[in-house]
Amino acid sequence: MKNSGYFSFDSLPPNTALGYIDRPDGSWKTNNYSLPVKGGSDGGAFVTAKDMAKLWKALMNFQLLDESYTNKLLSTHTQVNENGFYGYGIWIKKQTEDGILKYHIMGYDPGVSFHSAY
């Protein structure tokens, strides 16, 4: 994941998409003053689609965590609605009693949103 990380707004990589917030008068303003200068454990990561695909592949092939920890991470720990569950930092949607439809993660800040599913 060479093109993803926590970058300061004054040193963003080339081609980084910028976020904007709509204003009551219908115009737009940058979200730079609505976010920390540099992200951290509570959010603010910049990530590419290619790097997310690498992350999912490595996770599902036990290259990040061994099989027992990966299974613990991807296990349901609490139910949030009829088919929706939460694991350890990951949302889980079940198709049937035993079948997983998808795993997904998401994040939101003013002017930006992120959702990735496997």
Backbone as numpy.savetxt, mean C-alpha at the origin, in Angstrom:
# Nx Ny Nz CAx CAy CAz Cx Cy Cz
13.42 -3.77 -5.25 12.58 -2.59 -5.25 13.46 -1.35 -5.25
14.16 -1.15 -6.34 15.14 -0.07 -6.43 14.52 1.30 -6.69
13.27 1.33 -7.14 12.65 2.61 -7.49 11.58 3.04 -6.50
11.56 2.44 -5.34 10.58 2.76 -4.32 11.29 3.11 -3.02
10.60 3.85 -2.17 11.20 4.18 -0.89 10.55 5.40 -0.25
11.20 5.91 0.77 10.77 7.12 1.46 11.69 8.24 1.02
11.17 9.13 0.20 11.98 10.19 -0.37 11.52 11.54 0.17
12.45 12.45 0.35 12.11 13.82 0.73 11.53 14.54 -0.48
10.59 15.45 -0.23 9.98 16.18 -1.33 10.99 16.99 -2.13
12.11 17.36 -1.53 13.10 18.14 -2.27 14.10 17.26 -3.02
13.91 15.94 -2.99 14.80 15.05 -3.76 14.04 13.83 -4.28
12.90 14.08 -4.91 12.11 12.99 -5.48 12.78 12.45 -6.74
12.64 11.15 -6.98 13.19 10.57 -8.21 12.50 11.16 -9.45
13.16 11.08 -10.60 12.52 11.56 -11.84 11.19 10.82 -12.09
10.27 11.48 -12.73 8.98 10.92 -13.13 8.05 10.59 -11.96
8.30 11.12 -10.77 7.42 10.89 -9.64 6.12 11.65 -9.85
5.00 10.96 -9.69 3.70 11.62 -9.78 3.48 12.46 -8.52
2.95 13.65 -8.71 2.68 14.54 -7.59 1.20 14.52 -7.27
0.87 14.74 -6.00 -0.52 14.74 -5.58 -1.08 16.15 -5.50
-2.38 16.26 -5.74 -3.05 17.56 -5.66 -4.35 17.41 -4.90
-4.76 18.48 -4.26 -5.99 18.52 -3.47 -6.93 19.52 -4.13
-8.20 19.13 -4.29 -9.14 20.09 -4.86 -9.58 21.09 -3.79
-9.75 22.31 -4.20 -10.13 23.39 -3.30 -11.61 23.69 -3.47
-12.22 24.32 -2.48 -13.65 24.63 -2.57 -14.04 25.46 -3.80
-13.10 26.27 -4.30 -13.43 27.10 -5.47 -13.25 26.35 -6.79
-12.93 25.06 -6.73 -12.78 24.25 -7.94 -11.37 24.19 -8.48
-10.45 24.95 -7.92 -9.05 24.90 -8.35 -8.32 23.79 -7.58
-7.07 23.61 -7.93 -6.26 22.57 -7.30 -5.03 23.19 -6.66
-4.55 22.54 -5.59 -3.29 22.97 -4.98 -2.46 21.73 -4.69
-1.15 21.90 -4.65 -0.26 20.77 -4.36 -0.52 20.23 -2.95
-0.26 18.97 -2.75 -0.43 18.37 -1.42 0.85 18.43 -0.59
1.89 19.09 -1.08 3.19 19.13 -0.39 3.08 19.59 1.06
2.20 20.53 1.34 2.10 21.06 2.70 1.12 20.26 3.56
0.56 19.19 3.01 -0.37 18.34 3.76 0.28 17.04 4.21
1.52 16.83 3.84 2.22 15.57 4.11 3.55 15.86 4.81
4.09 14.86 5.51 5.42 15.06 6.09 6.46 15.25 4.98
7.55 15.93 5.30 8.61 16.16 4.32 9.17 14.83 3.81
9.22 13.86 4.69 9.69 12.51 4.31 8.81 11.51 5.05
8.32 10.50 4.34 7.45 9.49 4.93 8.18 8.59 5.92
7.40 7.78 6.62 7.95 6.85 7.59 7.03 5.67 7.80
7.08 5.07 8.96 6.32 3.84 9.20 4.81 4.04 9.13
4.33 5.25 9.28 2.89 5.50 9.20 2.43 5.87 7.79
3.32 5.86 6.82 2.93 6.15 5.44 3.92 7.06 4.76
3.56 7.45 3.55 4.41 8.36 2.79 5.41 7.69 1.88
5.22 6.40 1.61 6.14 5.70 0.71 5.80 6.04 -0.74
6.81 6.09 -1.57 6.64 6.19 -3.01 6.97 4.82 -3.57
6.12 4.30 -4.46 6.32 2.95 -4.98 5.89 2.89 -6.43
6.58 2.09 -7.21 6.20 1.87 -8.61 5.40 0.59 -8.73
4.63 0.48 -9.80 3.84 -0.74 -10.05 4.77 -1.95 -10.22
5.87 -1.76 -10.90 6.83 -2.86 -11.11 7.40 -3.34 -9.78
7.73 -2.41 -8.89 8.26 -2.81 -7.59 7.20 -3.52 -6.75
5.95 -3.09 -6.84 4.88 -3.78 -6.09 4.71 -5.21 -6.59
4.80 -5.41 -7.90 4.71 -6.76 -8.44 5.85 -7.63 -7.90
7.05 -7.05 -7.80 8.19 -7.78 -7.22 7.93 -8.13 -5.76
7.34 -7.18 -5.02 7.05 -7.43 -3.60 6.07 -8.58 -3.43
4.96 -8.55 -4.17 3.97 -9.63 -4.06 4.60 -10.98 -4.43
5.38 -11.00 -5.50 6.02 -12.26 -5.94 6.96 -12.79 -4.86
7.78 -11.92 -4.30 8.73 -12.34 -3.26 7.98 -12.81 -2.01
6.92 -12.11 -1.63 6.14 -12.52 -0.46 5.51 -13.89 -0.67
4.88 -14.08 -1.79 4.15 -15.34 -2.05 5.09 -16.52 -2.29
6.34 -16.25 -2.61 7.32 -17.32 -2.82 8.27 -17.47 -1.65
7.89 -16.92 -0.49 8.62 -17.07 0.77 10.06 -16.55 0.69
10.26 -15.52 -0.12 11.59 -14.92 -0.23 11.77 -13.77 0.77
10.68 -13.25 1.32 10.77 -12.19 2.33 10.71 -12.77 3.73
9.78 -13.69 3.92 9.58 -14.37 5.20 9.53 -15.86 4.94
9.86 -16.67 5.94 9.73 -18.11 5.73 8.23 -18.46 5.64
7.94 -19.69 5.29 6.57 -20.11 5.02 5.66 -19.93 6.24
6.14 -20.24 7.43 5.27 -20.14 8.61 4.91 -18.68 8.91
5.87 -17.75 8.79 5.56 -16.35 9.03 4.71 -15.75 7.92
4.94 -16.18 6.68 4.10 -15.72 5.58 2.67 -16.17 5.80
2.48 -17.42 6.18 1.12 -17.93 6.44 0.47 -17.19 7.60
1.23 -16.84 8.62 0.69 -16.07 9.74 0.26 -14.68 9.28
1.10 -14.05 8.47 0.79 -12.73 7.93 -0.48 -12.76 7.10
-0.66 -13.81 6.31 -1.78 -13.91 5.38 -3.01 -14.61 5.97
-2.99 -14.88 7.25 -4.14 -15.49 7.93 -5.09 -14.42 8.43
-6.37 -14.75 8.47 -7.35 -13.80 8.99 -7.25 -13.77 10.52
-7.29 -12.55 11.05 -7.22 -12.38 12.49 -8.44 -11.68 13.06
-9.15 -10.95 12.20 -10.40 -10.33 12.62 -11.29 -10.14 11.40
-12.58 -10.23 11.60 -13.54 -10.06 10.51 -14.08 -8.63 10.56
-14.12 -7.98 9.40 -14.61 -6.60 9.34 -15.97 -6.45 8.67
-16.32 -7.42 7.82 -17.66 -7.48 7.22 -17.88 -8.90 6.71
-18.94 -9.12 5.94 -19.31 -10.49 5.55 -18.17 -11.28 4.90
-17.49 -10.67 3.94 -16.40 -11.35 3.24 -15.04 -10.72 3.49
-14.98 -9.70 4.33 -13.74 -8.97 4.54 -13.10 -9.28 5.88
-11.81 -9.49 5.84 -11.05 -9.83 7.04 -9.77 -9.02 7.05
-9.10 -9.04 8.19 -7.83 -8.34 8.32 -6.82 -9.30 8.92
-5.61 -9.30 8.35 -4.52 -10.12 8.87 -3.58 -9.21 9.64
-2.30 -9.40 9.47 -1.31 -8.52 10.08 -0.84 -7.52 9.03
-1.54 -6.38 8.95 -1.17 -5.34 8.00 -1.68 -5.56 6.60
-2.57 -6.52 6.42 -3.05 -6.85 5.08 -4.55 -7.16 5.15
-5.29 -6.65 4.19 -6.73 -6.95 4.09 -6.90 -8.23 3.29
-7.90 -9.02 3.66 -8.14 -10.31 3.02 -9.61 -10.40 2.67
-9.89 -10.68 1.41 -11.28 -10.86 0.98 -11.48 -12.31 0.62
-12.45 -12.94 1.28 -12.73 -14.35 1.02 -13.85 -14.48 0.01
-13.70 -15.46 -0.86 -14.71 -15.77 -1.86 -15.69 -16.79 -1.29
-15.17 -17.77 -0.56 -15.96 -18.80 0.08 -15.42 -18.97 1.50
-15.94 -19.92 2.21 -15.48 -20.17 3.58 -13.98 -20.40 3.65
-13.44 -21.19 2.72 -12.02 -21.51 2.75 -11.20 -20.83 1.65
-11.88 -20.23 0.66 -11.15 -19.69 -0.49 -10.88 -18.21 -0.40
-9.64 -17.83 -0.61 -9.24 -16.43 -0.60 -9.43 -15.87 -2.01
-10.16 -14.78 -2.13 -10.33 -14.11 -3.42 -9.14 -13.20 -3.69
-8.75 -12.40 -2.67 -7.59 -11.53 -2.86 -7.04 -11.06 -1.52
-5.77 -10.72 -1.58 -5.10 -10.02 -0.50 -4.89 -8.60 -1.02
-5.04 -7.61 -0.17 -4.78 -6.26 -0.65 -4.32 -5.35 0.47
-3.56 -4.34 0.04 -3.07 -3.31 0.94 -3.47 -1.97 0.34
-3.59 -0.98 1.19 -3.98 0.34 0.69 -3.45 1.42 1.61
-3.40 2.60 1.10 -3.00 3.74 1.89 -3.51 5.02 1.27
-3.78 5.99 2.10 -4.33 7.26 1.63 -3.69 8.41 2.39
-3.43 9.47 1.71 -3.00 10.74 2.27 -3.70 11.82 1.46
-3.76 13.04 1.95 -4.39 14.08 1.14 -3.76 14.18 -0.24
-4.58 14.04 -1.27 -4.11 14.17 -2.64 -3.57 12.93 -3.29
-3.47 11.82 -2.55 -2.96 10.58 -3.13 -3.70 9.38 -2.52
-3.76 8.31 -3.29 -4.30 7.06 -2.73 -3.58 5.89 -3.41
-3.57 4.77 -2.72 -2.84 3.60 -3.20 -3.64 2.35 -2.84
-3.72 1.42 -3.78 -4.37 0.14 -3.54 -3.67 -0.89 -4.42
-3.20 -1.97 -3.80 -2.55 -3.04 -4.54 -3.12 -4.36 -4.06
-3.45 -5.23 -5.01 -4.07 -6.52 -4.66 -3.34 -7.66 -5.36
-3.41 -8.82 -4.72 -2.84 -10.03 -5.28 -3.92 -11.08 -5.30
